[in-house]
Amino acid sequence: MRTTFLFLFPVLFIGAFLSCKQPVSQASERIRPLKDTIGFAQYTWQMDSLMSRIERAGWKKGDTTSLRFAICPHDDYTYVGKLYPELLQNIKAPNVILLGVAHGAAKMGIEDSLVFDSFTEWKGPWKNVKILPEREDVYEALAGKYAIVNDSLHTSEHSIEAMIPFLQYFNRDVSIIPILVPAMSPRRMEQCGRALAQVIDSVAAKNKWEWGKDYAIVVTTDAVHYGNEDWGGKDMAPFGCDTTGIRKALNLEHRIINWCFRGDINPWRIRMFNRYTLDQEDYHNYKWTWCGRYCVPVAMYAAYYLDHQHTLQSMPAMYSTSITASHVPVDDLRMGRTAIATRCHWVGYAAVGYR
């Protein structure tokens, strides 16, 4: 949940300078800085304290399940709470391809391409998180037709970095390939997802990687952004903010999850998600406000085309909201909230794992 964004002229200038033709391999040793140091943890002691509090609240420690694909929220830790560890504890693979929302892409004039970065490491609580060297192969295979590089977009975006402290909590040596997904048509989503799957397949075969054991794919989205208060003047409460309206909104949320994410992954479910979340007249606009309306379909198409035997199945989905979940206390941890949580301003969180 984010209600304000700051895009300064230097950021836009740098974004233009880092053209789509810049190879990832030209990067020197550079560390991607943190965007959100309020809603997310940045220190080991914050994560240790946070996890102790989540454990006391009774989060479910997983079994030996190793997920191949997952859909994870990215809102403030105090609001999302136990959904993070309950899902991400089951990402056992040491190499994780992370797809995220590109909230600021429209203001930078970026769309229709998967957006890579050229950083060599990302900041993490315990140590910097390594970028997989295989990113070079993935990007080079997609460059031009399906992918660009833009570090400015990556440094302005908070969605992927939300998951890194939890991934590193469970695996100190996790390595990543971060990819942002800006606006694109449903047809383009499938093209990008299929192309990404083909490249991942090739890289996995070359490295003898097994999906779920050696690499996993995680995409992040928050579910509905609901209400008519503190949303930049927008009214995003089509059912109203009273008890009846919130119940209708939650019913629609569960309908989306049941129709689109329960069971296997197939193109019909992905197209259904498009119909729920995208304005059918103009895909740039929301129909129902899931911020991952582009990255989730791309990631699901990638998973679908990687799953040659069609064995991928979802585990029971988890869902909460910023007004129904018990908030994890964080004020004494030098953390906080980036937005309010009220009946007229709340966010939904869906966490779904596939094995």
N, C-alpha and C positions, 0 to 999 in steps of 0.2 A: 504494500500500500504506500504510494507516494503521491503527495498532492502538489508539490512544487518541484520544478527542475530549473537549474541555473545553467544557461548556455552562454558563455562569454565569447566575445569576438575572437580572442586568441585560440579558443578551442575549435571554432569553426575554421579558422585559418589553417591550423595544424591538420584538421580533418581533410581539407582540400589538398594540402601538401602531400599527405600520405595517400597517394593515388592508388586506384585499384590495380595498377600495373606493378606495384612494388612487391617483389618476391619476399615471402616470409623469411627465406634463408639469408637475406641481407642483414638481419637483426644482429646487433652486438649484444653483449651481456646486459640486459636491462630487466628491471623488476617492475611488474605492474602494481601500482599503488592501490590502496584501499579507497573505495568510494564512500561506503557507509560505515562510519565508526560510532554510530549511535544505536541503530537498530540491531546491528550484528556485533559479535565478539571479535576482538582483534588480539587479545592476549591469552596465554595459556591459563592463567589464573581465572580469567573470566569464564573460559570454557569449563574448567574443572568445577567451579562453583555452580555454574549453570546446570551442568549435568548432575551434580549432587542434588540440586533442587528438583530437577525433573524426575530423578530416580525416587526421591521421597514422595513425589506426587503419584508414583505408581506406573511409570511407563512400562510397556511390555518389551522385555528383552527377547530378542528373536531366537530362532533355532539355527540350524545350519543352512537355511535357505540362502542360496546365492542368486541374486537377481541379475537378469540380463538387461532389463530395461526398466526405467522408473520415471514417474511423473512426480515432481516435488514442488512444494510452495517456496516462496522466497520473501515473505514478509518478516517484520520485526520478530526477533526471537521470543520476546515476552508474549506475543499473540499466538504464534504458531506452536511454540512449546514442544511437546513430546512428539508431534508428528515428524519432526526432523529426525530424531534418532530412531524412532520406530521404523521408519522407511530406510534411512541411509545406513543403518547397521548391517543391512543385508546386501549392500554393495561390497562384495568381497574381492572383486577384481582390483589389481593394483593400477590398472590403466583405465581412465574414465573419460569418455567423450561427453562433454557438457554442452548442451544447447540452451540458450537463454533468450529472454525477451530483449528486444532492442527499442526501449522506450523512447530514446531520443533520435532515432533514425530519420524520422520524417523531417525534423528541423534541420538535419544535416543533408537532406535531399538524397537519402540512401534507401533503396528498395530493390526487390527482385533478386538479390544475391545473398548467399551465405557470407557472413562477415567474420574473417579470421583476424587475429592479432599477431604482432611480431615480437612480443615479449618472450624472454627466455625463462622467466619464473614469475609466479604470482605470490603475493604476500600471504602467509599463513600464520596461525598462532604459534605453532611449535617451530617451524622453519619455513623457508620459502618452498612453494610447491613447484616442482619441475614441470616444464612443458615437454611432452613426449616428442622425441626427435622425429617420430613418424608423422607429426603434423606437417612436415615439409612435403612428404609424399602425398598426403591427403590434399593439401592445398594445391600443389602443382598439378594434380590430376583434375582439379575442379576450376582452376584459375581461368578467368576470362569469361567463360560461359556460365559458370555457376557460383563463383566465389571471388571476393575481393579482400583486401587487407585494409583495416582502418583502426588504428590504435586509439584515436580520439573517441570513437564510439565506445570502444571497450572500457576506456578509463571513465567515461561518463555514466556507465551502466552498473547497476547494483545486483542484478538478478542472479548471475552465475556465482558471484562471490559469497552469496548467502549460504551456499551448500558446502563450501570448501572447509570451514572449521569443523563441521560434523564429519565430513569424509576423512579429514586428517585425524580427528579424534579416534576414529576406528582403525585407521591405517596411516601411520606417520609417514609412510613412503609413497603415498598415492601420487600419481602423475596424471596430468590432464591434457586434453585438447579442447579449448574453449571456442565456441562458435555462437555468434548472435544471428538471429533471424528477424529481419525487418519485414515490412509489408510486402505481400506478394499474393497473386491470385491463387485460387484453389488448384488450378492446372499447374501453375509454376511450383506450388508446394510439392505436388507429386513428382514433378521433374527433378527438383532439388533433392527430395528424399530418396528417390531411386538412384540418382547419381551418387549421392553420399553413401548409400548402401553398397553400391558396386565398388567404390574405392575402399571402403572399410573391409569388404570381403577380400579384396586383393591384398591389402596390407596385412590382414590377419593371416591369410594363407602364407604370405612371405615370411612372417614371423612365427608361424605355427601357434597362433593365438586361438584359444577356445573362448567362445562368447559366454560370458558369465564367470568364467574362471580367470581368464587373462585380461579381458576387457569388458566394459559395460557401457551402456548409454543412459544418461540421465538428462531429462528435459525439465525445465522449471517454468511454472506458471502459478500465479494466484488465481483463484476462482473469481466469482462475481465481486465487483466493486459496487457497493449498493448505498443508496441514500441521496439526500438532497441538501446535505450540510457539508461545507468545507471541501467540496469537489471542484474548486475553481469556478464556481458559479453554475455548474452543471447540475441538472436534476437527473439522477440515475436511479430513481425509485419508481419504476413504472407501476408497481402495485401499492405504493404508499409505504409509510414508515410505521404504521400501527401494527398491532399483533397479527391481524389478518394478512396485511401486506407482506410482512416478513415471512409468515408461514408459506405464502404463495411463492415467494422468492426461493425459499429453501426447498420447496417441492420441485421447482424447476431445476435447481442445482442437482438434486438427487436423480431427477429424470435424465439429465445430461450425463451424469456419471454412469448410471445403469445402462443407458443406450450406447454410449460411446466408449466406455472403458472396461466394462465387465466382460470377462471371458477372453476370447481371442482378439487379435488385431486384424482388421481387414478393411479394404477401401470403403465399404459401405459405412462402417462406424466412423471413419475419418470424415467422409462427406457429410454425415449426420452432424458431427461436431462443427463443421464449417457452416451448416445451415442454422445451427443454434447460435453461433457466436458472430457470424459475419452478416452485415447488411448485404442482401442479395442484389441490390442495385449498384452498390459501390463497396467493394471488399475492403477499402481503406477505413470504413466506418464500422463501429460496433453494432451488433444487434443485441447481444448480451455480453456484459463487460468482463470477459476473461482476457487478461492482458497477453496470455500466451496463445492467442488465436492464430498466430502464424507458426511459432516454433513447435507447438504441440503436434499439428498435422505433419510438419516436415519430419520430426523425430519419429512419429508413428509410421509414416511411410518408409523411413529408413529401416525401422525394426521389422516391418512387414516384408520388405524385400530381402532382408537378411535371413529371415526365418523360412528357409527353403522347405522345410518339412512341416511348416505350420503347426508347430508344437507350443508356441508361446502362449501362455495363459496367465491371466491376472490373478493375483491374490486378492482377498477382500479389501475393497477400497476403504480408506480412512477419510473422514471429513470433519471439519470444525470451522468455526468462524471467530472473528476477533471479539464478538460480543457473547458468544456462548461458551467458549473455552475458558478454563481457569488461567489467568495470566501468571506467568512465571515472574516473581519479583526480580527486578534487575537494577533498580535505581541506585542501590549501594555498590553496584558492580561497574559504575561509570558507563552505564548503558541507559537506554531509554526508549522512547517511542518517536517515530517520524510522522505520525498522524494520530488523530483521535480514534476512539472506538466507541460509537454510540448507536442507538437504534436508527439514527439518520446518517450514519457514516460507518460502514463496516465492510469487511472483506471475508470471502469464503476461502477455505483451504482444502484442496483435494490432494491426497497422497496415494498413489497407486503403484504397486510393484508387479512386475511380470517375470515369470521364471520359465 
